[in-house]
Amino acid sequence: MKNKDSGQRSGLPVDDVAHAVINVLAEMPIADPRRRWARAQELLRRAVLSDDIFECENVRAEIATLGMTDNEIVDSCIPEVARDLGGKWEDDSLSFAEVSRASSRLHSFCRHLEEEAQPVMNGDGFSILLVSLKREDHIIGPAVLAKQLRRTGNHVSLMSNCTVDDIINRVSESSYDCLMISLASLVGARMAAEAVRRIHTLTERRIPIYLGGAALEYRTDLRDEVGADLVTSDIAVALEHMRRHRSEFMRG
């Protein structure tokens, strides 16, 4: 009787106590960052592939229970899930329709997080035109990059599925500190080269043109082929190059 009474001092049956403890532990953030990121990525992967309605704020709230910030979601979850979707498309694990729907949801989720953040350009920030080219068919990578750049106080104008004329018109109409071309594959390399050549020829003020994206993993000589001032996927390197360019421009 004594053991029985002591096992039920909480007023709950032993099984209920065990379930309550498990539920509390399940809701606690995972200490190991790698496990936390893996769990968050799996939650997001399931959500974008689900047949249920995709609610951005609900997904955000669920991932937040793991202790993930919006910046961590953008930097680690969204790109990793996007890469996973691409890999499953290539090996025929997912259909084009499934990947397209999931990618659209990822893009919407990234934009939702952007709206919540309400980034403001600071005094040292840059005005950046970030574009992806026609037939490149990628919108998630540039959206993630735009949010990361805005996070550091820059103003970013994002254009997707652009022709060379689209880019020329925008650069001619507005003043930017930099043009960034996001190249997901080698499909757009020739178009990127044409854009760089025409911008250098037609615009009065030479602005630095940077090339980045997944295509850099396939070719190491894209800088020479495209004619860009810098080829990098490192935001810090690009921003430092812009600072040097601004300093040289101000010195005359």
C-alpha distance (Angstrom), angle and dihedral (degrees) to the residues before:
residue distance angle dihedral
M1 . . .
K2 3.78 . .
N3 3.79 93.3 .
K4 3.75 91.3 45.6
D5 3.83 93.0 51.4
S6 3.82 93.6 46.5
G7 3.80 90.8 50.8
Q8 3.79 90.6 57.3
R9 3.81 102.6 42.2
S10 3.81 89.8 119.6
G11 3.78 89.7 64.1
L12 3.81 90.0 -118.8
P13 3.80 129.0 104.1
V14 3.79 112.7 -101.7
D15 3.82 92.5 -109.9
D16 3.81 91.0 53.8
V17 3.79 91.4 50.0
A18 3.79 90.2 51.8
H19 3.79 92.0 49.6
A20 3.80 90.9 48.2
V21 3.81 91.3 52.6
I22 3.80 91.6 47.9
N23 3.81 91.2 50.5
V24 3.81 92.0 50.7
L25 3.80 91.8 49.0
A26 3.80 91.2 47.4
E27 3.78 90.6 55.5
M28 3.82 94.2 50.6
P29 3.84 116.6 99.1
I30 3.80 114.0 -100.7
A31 3.81 109.8 -109.3
D32 3.82 98.3 -149.3
P33 3.84 107.2 78.4
R34 3.80 92.3 -150.0
R35 3.79 92.7 53.6
R36 3.80 90.4 43.7
W37 3.82 92.8 52.2
A38 3.80 92.1 44.6
R39 3.81 90.9 51.1
A40 3.82 92.0 46.9
Q41 3.78 91.5 49.2
E42 3.78 90.9 50.5
L43 3.82 91.4 50.5
L44 3.80 90.8 50.9
R45 3.82 92.8 44.0
R46 3.79 91.6 53.4
A47 3.79 92.4 45.8
V48 3.81 96.2 52.7
L49 3.81 92.3 45.5
S50 3.79 95.8 44.5
D51 3.79 121.8 109.5
D52 3.80 88.0 -135.9
I53 3.80 122.7 97.1
F54 3.81 110.8 -79.6
E55 3.81 110.9 -126.9
C56 3.81 110.9 -172.6
E57 3.79 96.4 -158.0
N58 3.80 93.3 47.4
V59 3.81 91.2 51.8
R60 3.79 90.7 46.6
A61 3.80 91.5 50.8
E62 3.81 92.3 49.1
I63 3.80 93.0 50.8
A64 3.81 90.2 45.2
T65 3.82 89.4 62.5
L66 3.80 85.9 70.3
G67 3.79 89.7 60.0
M68 3.82 93.4 -104.5
T69 3.81 118.2 150.4
D70 3.80 123.3 -144.6
N71 3.80 89.5 -106.8
E72 3.80 91.4 53.9
I73 3.79 90.1 49.1
V74 3.80 90.3 53.4
D75 3.79 96.1 42.0
S76 3.79 100.6 42.9
C77 3.80 112.7 10.8
I78 3.78 105.8 44.6
P79 3.84 97.9 43.9
E80 3.81 92.7 44.8
V81 3.79 93.3 49.7
A82 3.81 89.9 46.6
R83 3.82 90.4 53.0
D84 3.79 90.1 48.1
L85 3.81 91.3 52.0
G86 3.79 90.3 50.4
G87 3.78 91.6 50.4
K88 3.80 92.5 49.6
W89 3.80 90.1 50.1
E90 3.80 91.0 52.1
D91 3.81 93.4 50.5
D92 3.82 92.0 42.7
S93 3.81 93.6 -115.7
L94 3.81 88.2 127.3
S95 3.78 131.1 31.9
F96 3.79 125.0 -120.3
A97 3.81 89.6 -108.1
E98 3.81 92.8 52.4
V99 3.80 93.2 48.2
S100 3.81 92.4 45.2
R101 3.80 92.7 52.0
A102 3.79 92.9 45.1
S103 3.81 91.8 47.4
S104 3.78 91.0 50.4
R105 3.80 89.4 52.3
L106 3.81 91.5 49.7
H107 3.79 90.0 51.4
S108 3.80 91.5 49.2
F109 3.81 89.9 48.7
C110 3.80 91.6 51.9
R111 3.81 90.7 49.9
H112 3.81 90.2 48.3
L113 3.79 90.7 55.0
E114 3.80 89.5 46.8
E115 3.80 91.9 54.3
E116 3.79 90.8 49.7
A117 3.81 92.3 51.7
Q118 3.84 95.7 51.9
P119 3.83 94.4 -161.9
V120 3.81 118.5 -152.3
M121 3.79 125.8 -153.4
N122 3.80 112.2 -118.2
G123 3.79 128.4 -148.3
D124 3.79 93.8 -94.9
G125 3.79 94.8 44.5
F126 3.78 127.6 114.1
S127 3.77 133.4 -128.4
I128 3.80 105.6 -125.0
L129 3.79 132.3 -173.7
L130 3.81 108.4 -153.1
V131 3.79 116.7 -170.6
S132 3.78 141.0 176.2
L133 3.79 118.6 -158.9
K134 3.77 133.5 -118.2
R135 3.81 113.9 -85.0
E136 3.79 90.9 19.7
D137 3.82 90.0 102.9
H138 3.78 96.1 -164.1
I139 3.78 124.3 121.9
I140 3.80 105.4 151.5
G141 3.82 97.5 69.2
P142 3.83 94.6 51.6
A143 3.82 90.8 44.0
V144 3.81 90.7 53.7
L145 3.81 91.4 45.9
A146 3.81 91.4 49.1
K147 3.80 91.0 54.0
Q148 3.80 92.1 48.3
L149 3.80 91.4 50.7
R150 3.80 92.9 46.8
R151 3.78 89.6 49.7
T152 3.81 88.8 65.8
G153 3.80 93.3 52.3
N154 3.81 102.3 -90.7
H155 3.80 128.0 133.8
V156 3.81 110.9 -127.0
S157 3.80 126.9 -168.4
L158 3.79 108.4 -162.0
M159 3.81 122.4 -155.3
S160 3.81 123.8 178.7
N161 3.81 133.4 -165.2
C162 3.82 91.2 13.7
T163 3.77 130.6 176.4
V164 3.79 120.5 -146.0
D165 3.81 89.4 -105.1
D166 3.81 90.0 54.1
I167 3.80 90.4 55.7
I168 3.81 94.1 44.1
N169 3.79 91.7 51.1
R170 3.80 93.4 49.4
V171 3.81 94.2 46.7
S172 3.81 90.5 47.6
E173 3.81 93.6 49.3
S174 3.81 99.8 44.3
S175 3.78 137.6 36.1
Y176 3.80 117.2 -116.9
D177 3.78 133.2 175.0
C178 3.78 91.3 -144.7
L179 3.79 144.8 4.7
M180 3.79 115.2 -141.5
I181 3.80 119.3 -166.1
S182 3.79 115.2 -161.2
L183 3.79 109.7 -152.4
A184 3.79 114.7 -170.1
S185 3.80 95.8 177.2
L186 3.79 140.8 5.1
V187 3.81 89.6 -98.2
G188 3.80 91.3 89.3
A189 3.82 98.5 41.9
R190 3.80 94.4 99.6
M191 3.80 92.3 46.7
A192 3.80 90.3 48.3
A193 3.81 90.0 52.2
E194 3.80 90.7 51.1
A195 3.81 91.0 49.3
V196 3.81 91.9 51.4
R197 3.82 92.8 47.2
R198 3.80 94.2 48.6
I199 3.80 94.5 44.7
H200 3.79 91.0 51.7
T201 3.80 90.1 48.2
L202 3.79 102.2 41.8
T203 3.79 107.1 33.8
E204 3.80 122.3 80.6
R205 3.80 96.8 -144.2
R206 3.77 117.8 52.8
I207 3.77 109.2 -133.4
P208 3.79 122.2 -170.6
I209 3.80 113.6 -101.2
Y210 3.77 118.9 -153.3
L211 3.77 128.8 -166.8
G212 3.80 123.1 -154.0
G213 3.77 142.2 147.4
A214 3.78 140.8 90.2
A215 3.83 92.7 -48.9
L216 3.79 88.4 76.4
E217 3.79 87.9 71.9
Y218 3.82 91.1 63.4
R219 3.80 102.4 43.8
T220 3.79 133.3 32.5
D221 3.81 97.6 -170.5
L222 3.81 99.2 60.3
R223 3.79 93.5 114.1
D224 3.80 91.6 64.0
E225 3.80 93.3 40.7
V226 3.78 96.5 48.1
G227 3.78 98.8 31.7
A228 3.81 95.4 -132.6
D229 3.79 120.5 159.5
L230 3.78 91.4 -128.7
V231 3.79 135.9 12.5
T232 3.79 113.3 -159.5
S233 3.78 144.2 124.6
D234 3.81 92.0 -154.8
I235 3.81 111.8 103.2
A236 3.80 92.6 -160.0
V237 3.82 91.4 55.4
A238 3.82 91.7 49.1
L239 3.81 93.6 48.7
E240 3.80 92.2 48.0
H241 3.81 90.0 51.0
M242 3.82 89.1 51.9
R243 3.80 91.3 50.5
R244 3.80 91.1 53.1
H245 3.80 91.0 46.7
R246 3.81 91.3 50.1
S247 3.81 91.5 48.6
E248 3.81 92.3 50.3
F249 3.82 91.2 46.8
M250 3.81 92.3 51.8
R251 3.81 91.3 49.1
G252 3.80 86.7 56.2
